[in-house]
Amino acid sequence: MQTHFTPAQLEDPGIQVADKILRACVHCGFCTATCPTFVLLGDERDSPRGRIYLIKEMLEQDLVPSATEVTHIDRCLSCLSCMTTCPSGVHYMHLVDHARARIEEQYERPAAERWLRRLLAILLVRPALFRAALVGAMLAWPLRKLFRGRLRAMLDLAPRRLPGPSASDRPQSFPAQGRRRKRVALLTGCAQRVLAPEINEATIRLLTRLGCEVVVSEGVGCCGALPHHMGQEEPAFALARANVEAWSREIERGGLDAIVINASGCGTTVKDYGFMLRLEPGWAERAAKVSAITRDVSELLLELGLGQARAPEPLKVAYHAACSLQHGQKITAAPKQLLAEAGFTVLEPPEGHLCCGSAGTYNLLQPELAGRLRDRKVANIERTAPDVVAAGNIGCITQIAGGTALPVVHTVELLDWATGGPRPGNLGPAGLGPRNQP
């Protein structure tokens, strides 16, 4: 694609990156076939190619973003399926992130929209505040039919039962069982700590059982993905700096073989810290080091091996490939291979490349489209007649569970169970069989 940025515009490092990305696009349109919003809406402007044209015009002409551009860019899930499909290697993620930051800086959203986005960026990244908000949502849930739109979507997503905080999420070190093979830091996250603390607990049990010392580092919090995807760069970068600082101290103190992440949306962001902080003196090098040793939990488990894993029950597992894992990190085989090695029967539902509609805050900000994607995803999953659904991202787990009676668990919970850990709570009592529970 030809670009026409002026020399003055190209002095901006962000425009330099955008120019390189735009020039890689050859207009082929392969991306339209795998874009969830284009599949649903059939509007070229709701495809990656269409959004690229909108972003190009906005940046080249130095335009204040219009309502049209904002509408279609807001509808993008950042699922990154287009990056998997693209034969030219267009780095759409960095381009749309740049566009969102420009929108956040220059576009005046309606007051209610503006305050909602700010509120989400505050609540979701702070576990204590998020927990308090969910308690309020649980109290209001019986009245949800009185609400419409986004408020109704938020109440529908709120859990009916809220687990208590886990002691495992506090800064500490968990020793390896037997000979120590690796020393790793675990990102405990933000929303996941509140919604499903059992995921971190299962991860710690599994990794220590396989010979890893697991460290929860002081000062580590939200990865920054949630505000970043809303274009709020400075809050996102502040969270990234805090994590880089904490993990750098850990590396200096005792060394780290890996930073392990069990929420793939967070993993995609942390692996991008080197790019996000590339222009910041004193941070760029350390951020690049952090990104270089970051691993999804499935990557590390494949390297470690599961040992004598054996599925306690012969369950059929429908594996949902989170977009941030399969498209963002290009990890496709590892989770399925691990589940199969553990003795589970792995099922792959149709349209596995399409997003479930979670996408960070997307199911809160775009509930109608998110609901349609969820229903489509659930229908494809249920078509395979599984006993349980497994995924590697808390957002997907929450989204899919909201549309099906099937139990939905994290992949590590099944692997922990198969190597000596407890039966995942979502499966219900042993012996009943998850699909026959009352």
RAPE-V243331 format. One line per field, one symbol per residue. ss: DSSP state (H for helix, E for strand, C for the rest). phi: phi as a letter, one per 30 degrees, with the letter a starting at -180 (. if undefined). psi: psi as a letter, one per 30 degrees, with the letter a starting at -180 (. if undefined). Layout:
# RAPE-V243331
ss=???
phi=???
psi=???
This chain:
# RAPE-V243331
ss=CCCCCCCCHHHCHHHHHHHHHHHHCCCCCHHHHHCHHHHHHCCHHHCHHHHHHHHHHHHHCCCCCCHHHHHHHHCCCCCCHHHHHCCCCCCHHHHHHHHHHHHHHHCCCCHHHHHHHHHHHHHCCCHHHHHHHHHHHHHHHHHHHHCCHHHHHHHHHCCCCCCCCCHHHCCEEECCCCCCCEEEEEECCCHHHHHCHHHHHHHHHHHHHCCEEEEECCCCCCCCHHHHHCCCHHHHHHHHHHHHHHHHHHHHHHCCCEEEECCHHHHHHHCCHHHHCCCCCCCHHHHHHHHHCEEEHHHHHHHHCCCCCCCCCCCEEEECCCHHHHHHCCCCCHHHHHHHHCCCEEECCCCCCCCCCCCCCHHHHCHHHHHHHHHHHHHHHHHCCCCEEEECCHHHHHHHHCCCCCEEEEHHHHHHHHCCCCCCHHHCCCCCCHHHCC
phi=.dbbddedddddeddeddeddddddcidiedddcdeddddcicedccedddddddedddddhddecddddeddddddhdieddddddciddeeddddddddddddcccdeedddddddddddddcbedddddddddddddedcdddcbidddddddddddbcdddcddddeabcdddiddcbcbccddibdddddaddddddddeddddcjcdcccddjdbedjdddddcidddeddddddddddddddddddbibdaccbcbddddddddceedecdcceiceddddddddcdbdedddddddicicdaddbddccddcddedddcdcicbdeddddddddjddcccddhdddddjdhicddccbddddddddddddddddddhddacbbcbdddedddddbbdddbbdedddddddcjdddeeddiddjdiddcdd
psi=kklhkleeeffkeeeeeeeeeeffkggegefefgkeeeeefgkefgleeeeeeeeeeeeeghkkkleeeeeeeefkfhfgeefeekffhkieeeeeeeeeeeeeefkjlkeeeeeeeeeefeeffjeeeeeeeeeeeeefefgfffllbeeeeeeefklfkjllkkffflklkjlkkakkelklkkjfadeeeeeiffeeeeeeeeeeeggkkkkjkkfkbkffeeeefggieeeeeeeeeeeeeeeeeeeeegkkfljkkgjfeeeeeefgeeeegfgjkfeeeeeeeeefgkkkeeeeeeeekfbhkkkfkikjjjkjjkefeeeefhjeeeeeeeeeffgljkkjllhffklffdhcgefefieeeeeeeeeeeeeeefffhlelkklgkeeeeeeeffglfkkklkefeeeeefgfllkkeffakkfekffgk.
